[in-house]
Amino acid sequence: MSRSRPTPAMAAILDRLAVEDVGLPDPTTVPAGQGRIQAASSNVRWNRDLPEMADVSDVSVSTKGAPVPCRKLVPQGSPVGTILFIHGGGWAFCDMDSHERAARLLAIECQANVVMCDYRLSPEHAFPAGLNDCIAVWGQLTAGEGAFAELKGPFAISGDSAGANLAMAVMLTPELVQPDFGLLFYGVYDADFASPSYLEWADGPGLTRGKMKRYWDWYAPEHQRADPRLAPVRASDAALRALPPLYLNAAEIDPLRSDSERLYARLTALGRADQFRLHGGVVHGFMQMSLELEEARLALADAGAAFKAFVQQAARSSNNWEREQ
């Protein structure tokens, strides 16, 4: 079988990035702080011309440790529901600024409020520090406490890459309020570096197997990685059955593609009716590239359509229940 190739639009972006980033080190091979600065600088190009919002406000969530910075994005129109969006970056890089354009577009496409958060990053704060921050934000959001008092349900949780891993970990924490819906984009769901996609795309383009190994080493030692909050594909059947309806996607040219395919296969085998979309010819992180890549805009629109369909179905079900009482 022939090896997949980037679409012409994706190839043009990769060629341009190779020129723009020439001479830069692999950010996972330098001290984390230095890699973080490089990642922030690289992501500026994807966060220009931010879509207009009805309101943007920075708030914080109190925890037993340092407060967790958060950002509320309210789209224009009449938004219904609230989504906690958890950014990716290998649990070590990125922040609310690096993913704001994607989060704003998600708010617009879903016609829902979006909350972002700057959870603590590894390796300085390894598992479960960042997860605990996400749990704290989720708890206050769903309780309607503090700065989130005006935000209403249905409540969904979303994330890309390591952010999708954290979103799944929140859903697999049994004592928490479950989301009504999940939107998960090219997530990390296992630490199997010999999966078909890890072998096929070990050297990229973009994300590589070597980078993912270093991200994992920073985040959690090998003896912990069977924990379903780290490797959701290893969760029990009962835990997976209990999840809310999910929308998952994956990038074809991505070492993590098999993670999504395997998770979706497990969910389907349990008789669930989750949605999965494989985006051909694009690389990991492509949804960041909405300024230049039509497939990124299509991916966000597809996710938005799935969320709005869920909201409409939930409203119909509620109306039917009320009429029957």
N, C-alpha and C positions, 0 to 999 in steps of 0.2 A: 504494500500500500504506500502511495506517495506521501511524503511529508507535507503537512499543511503549510501554506504560505500566508503572510500578512496580506490583507486587502491592499489595493493601491494607496488608499488614504492612510492606512495604518503604516505602510512601508515608508511613505513620504514623511510622516511624523518621526519614525524611528531614524531615518536618515538625517533629519534635521537635528534631533537630539544628540546623535553621535557627534555632530559638529559642535553644537553648543556646549556639550559636556566633555569635550576632549581634554584629557589630562587630569580629570577629577578622579580621585580614588574611589574604590568600592566603599560606600559609607559604613558597611558593616565590618570593615577591616581596620578602621581607625577608632580611637576612643569614642564612646557613644555620644558624648557632648559635641564633638567635632562632626560626627555623622549627622547629628540632629540639625546642626546649623546648615550643613550642606543640603539636607533634605528640605528644610524650610525654604532655602533659597531656590531650589529646583522647582518647588511647587508654586512659587509666585506666578510663574508663566501660565498656570492653569486657573488662577483666581483673579484675573482681570475682568472688567466689565461685569461686575456682579449683578445678577437680576434684581430688580427692585422689589422690596418687600413693603408690606404695610407697616411693619414694625420690626426692629431688631434691638434686642436689649441683652446686655451682659449681667448675669446674676451669679450667685454662688450657692452651693449646698453645704450646709454644716455637717461635719463628721466628727468622729472622735479625734481625728488627726487634723491636718490642714483642710480648709474648705476646698471644695471641688468647683473650679470655675465652669460656668455653663453659659450657653447663648441660646436665646429664644428667637426663632424665626417665624414670623406671622405673615403668610402670603396675603396678597390682595384678594378681595372677593369675600366669600363666606366659608372659611375653612371649617371642616368637620373632622374632629379627632385630633390626636396628638401622637407624634412619632418621636421616640428617642433614637437618634442616629449616633452610632459610635464609630469614630474614625479608625481607619487602618493605619499601617505603618510598622508592622512587625512587632507590635507591643512596645516598640522602642523609639520610634520616630513619629513625626507629624502632630498636628493639633487641630483646634477648631478652624484656624485660619487656612490651613493647608487643604481643608475639605469643604470650605464654606460655599464655593460655587455649586458643587455637587449637592450639598445639603439644601441650598436655596432652590435649586431646580427640583429636588425631591419634594419640597414643600409645595411648589407650584403644581407639579404633575399630580401629586396626591390630593391637592387642595386640603392640606392638613397643616397644623402647626408642627414645627420640628424643633426639638431641643437637642443641642450638642453639648458635649462635656470634655474637659481636659483632664482625663484620668491620669494617674501616676504611671510613669513609663519605666520599663526595664532598661538596662540591668540594675540601675540603682534601686528600683522598686520591683522586684520579681513577683511572680504569681504567689498569692492572689491579690496583691495590693491594688493593681489597676481594676481588677474585677470588683473588689470591694467598693471602690469609688463608683463604678457603674451601678452597683446594687443600691448604694446610698441615693444616687440620683433617681433611679427607677422607683425606689420606695417613696420618696417625697413627691415625685411626679404623680404616681397613681393614687397617693393619699390626698392630693390636692393641697399640699402644705406649702407655706412660705411663698417664694416667688412664683410657684406654679399654681396658685390657688384658682386663677381664672382659666386654666387649661382643662379642657374636658375630654372625655373619651368619645369613641373607642380609642384605646391606647395600643399602639403598636411599637415594636422594637426593630431596629434596623442597624446594619453595619456593613462595611466592606473589608474584606481580607481579615486581618487580625480583629477588626471591629466586628465582623460577622461571628468570629469565634467567641468574642466577649458577649455578643448578643445571645448566642446559643447558651453560653454558660449561665447567663441570667435566667433564661427560660428553664434551665435544668437545675436551678436552685429551688428545691421543693417548697420552702417556707414563704416564697415570694408570691405576690399577686401575678398571675399569668397574664401576658399580653393577650389582646384579642386577635392579633395578627403579627406575622414576622416577615420582614423583607431582608433577604440575605444575599449579598453580592460577592461572588468569587471568594468564598470564605476558606479559612484554615480549620479543618475538622479532624485532622489526624496528624501524626508525625511519622508517616510511612514514606521514607525517602526513596523507596524502591517501587512506588506505584507507577503505572504506565505513563502518566503525564510527567512525573518527576524524572523518569528516564528519558522521555522524548525531548523535554525542554530543560534538561539539566543546566545548559549553558545559556539560557534565555532564548530570544531577546528579552531584555527587561529583567524581571525577577528570575533568579537562578536557584538551583538546589543548594549551592554553597551559601547563598544569602539566607535562605530559609533555615538551614542548619544553625547558622550563627544566631538568627533571631530566636530559635527555640532554645539554644544554649543560654542565651541571655534571660529568657523568660522562665524556663522551668527545667530542672535536671531530668535526665532520662527516667529515673525511678518514679517520677510523679506523672508521667505522660499517659498512663492508662486511666487517669481520672477523667470521667466524662466531661467535666468542666474544661478540660484541656483538649480532649479528643472526643467531641460529641458523637462521632460515628461509632464509638465504642459504648455508648449508653445502652441501658437495658431496653428491651422491647417496651416494657411498661412506661419507662420515662419518655421514649419517643412517641408512643401512642398519646401521651398526655399533652403533647405540645399543641399550641394553637395552629390554625391553618398557616402554611408557609408559602412564600414565593422565593425561589432560589434562582440565581443565574450563575453562569461560569463563562470564562473566556477560553476560547479554544487553544490559544497559544500561551499556555500557562502551566507551570509545574503543579499548581494547585487544582487543576481541572478535575483530576480523579477524586479529590476530596469531595467536591460537590456531587459528582456522579455517584460515588459510593453512598453518600448520605441519602441522596434521592432514591437510590435503589433500596436501601433499607426501609425508608419511609413507605415506599410503594408496596414493598413486600408485606407490610403490616396492614395493608388495605386502606391507607390514607389517600387522600386526593389532593396532595400538594402540587404546586406548579413549578416547572423547571424550564429554563430557557438557556440554551447554549449559544453564545454569540461567536460566530465563525470569523476567523481571520484577524482577531484582535488579541492584544496581550493583556497580562495582568495589570489592573489599575486603569483600564481604558476609560472607565466612567469619569475619571478626573479630567479627561481631555475634551469636554463638551464644547469648548470654544472652537475646536477645529475638526472634531470627529463626529460625523453624523451617527455612527453606531452608538456612541455614548449618549447622545440625545434620545435615540430610539430606546435604549436600555432604561433610561429614566422614565420615559413615557410609558413603557411596558409595565414597569413596576407601579407607576401611578395608576394605570388602568386596573391592575390587579387589586390595589388597595381600595380604589373607589368602588369596584364591583363588590368587594367584601362589605364595605359600608352600606351600600344599597341593599344587599341581601340581608344584612343584619337588621336594617330598618324595616324591610318587608316582614321579616320573621317576627319582629317586635310588634308591628301593627296587627299581624294575624293572631298573635298570642293575646293581645289586648281585646280583640273582637270576640275571641272565644271565651273570655272570662265573664 
